[in-house]
Amino acid sequence: MKKLALHWQILLGMLLGVLFGMLASTMQWSGFVIDWIKPFGTIFINLLKLIAIPLIVASLIKGVSDLQDISKLSKMGGQTIIIYIITTTVAIILGLVLVNIIQPGKLIAPETQAQLMETYGGDASARIAEAEKQRNRGPLQPLIDIVPDNIFGAATQNGNMLQIIFFVIFFGIGLILIPADKAQPVKDFFSGLNEVILKIIDLIMLAAPYGVFALLAALVVESPNTDLFAALLGYAACVLLGLSILVFGFYPALIRTFTGRGYRFFFNGISPAQLLAFSTSSSAATLPVTMERVEEHLGVEEEVASFVLPIGATINMDGTSLYQAVAAVFIAQAFGMELSLGAQLSIIFTALLASIGSAAVPGAGMVMLVIVLSQAGIPEAGLALIFAVDRPLDMCRTVVNVTSDAAVSMLVAKRMNKLREPHEKKWDDYYPKDRRGMD
């Protein structure tokens, strides 16, 4: 019997997870789900995080060293950063336009606001304290943080991704500069390591349907009261509308305009990574799958994908930036504040910088939002207003972040003449037994 394609397996796992979560909530099985189902979702995310740093080290060293020329690295890096900044700025402006037109903050009743503040005030205080630590650091501290004093220490935390990327690029440059006969054994080692890691990803993806089932079932039983979601429907709709415009309009239009690749081609290639991003709420956890899909199904050559995607997972947060813009104005509207044009322009700049500093892990954008609120003069305690719906929106904006990374990798590859016809593969080619003889 033919196996169901991977994306349908993941969708089925998500649907069954939601239905089981709803049943568990009705039957008062929440404790069972949290104790016996949720851990399998956590294990699945940990497996993806486990492979993220080895994948970045192996693929990025190989990609940089294969460039053969420092000028190519400089050209690719410059184009990558510029395009990422452009897409992030577009996302922020889109969010500000939508939130000013829809004005969801006007829909929150005072009693609902008081209830949310009481329920989530403690969480808001914790995020404010974390953001205060970041604000008190010197202006060049982010630059200092990029350079690790111990690469092995940096490699122990996925949140240190920029430090790892810095070291790996430095290492790759060293390989370019030494004689080819000396560099070749090192390049062969990392090339082989990269192949092993890609095979491990194949094995991990066998568990994807079960992992997303566990994650979605736990999310449903842990969700706040539905009355709170109804009160924040306008805000959620505003964020989702902006994210949808980016995913289904802006990125496909960029791909069509600058690469000539069609709408269906793009989504057929990237959809498994999008579904995984939705389930895990982590660009870093999804990175291994994103790289595999971009290289083998979207036609981006490895030396581009292995450079652009790890950087994108660290600094390119279009979905998070749009959400921060909408959330800041929404909270201001809820408190009856009128933001000037200057204040909203400052949100664009601050949200852009905050997106670069956001870790590629669930909920990191909430901490950075405090900095955006403070810069615009909006009460940080207003975070409590959006905690109720932040988790499902976090899942959606992670999809945007991953989609943006994939789109930008195609644009850079096209400009570098590294966009080829992808391998003729099907969805179930993820399974190792189906890939025998193809590698």
Buried (B, 14 or more C-beta within 10 A) or exposed (E): EEEBBBBEBBBBBBEBBBBBBEBBBEEEBBEEBBEEBBEBBEEBBEBBBBBBBBBBBBBBBBBBBBBEEEEBBEBBBEBBBEBBBEBBBBBBBBBBEBBBEBBBBEBBEEEBBEBBBEBBBEBBBEBBEEBEEBEEEEEEEBEEBEEBEEBEEBBEEBBBBBBBBBBBBEBBBBBBEEEEEEBEEBBEEBBEBBEEBBEBBBEBBBBBBBBBBBBBBBBBBBBBEEEBBEBBEBBBBBBBBBBEBBBEEBBBEBBBEBBEBEEEBBBBBBBBBBBBBBBBBBBBBBBBBBBBBBBBBBBBBBBBBBBBBBBBBBBBBBBBBBBBBBBBBBBBBBBEBEBEEEBBBBBBEBBBBBBBBBBBBBBBBBBBBBBBBBBBEBBBBBBBBBBBBBBBBBBBBBBBBBBBBBBBBBBBBBBBEBBEEBEEBEBBBBBBEBBEEEE
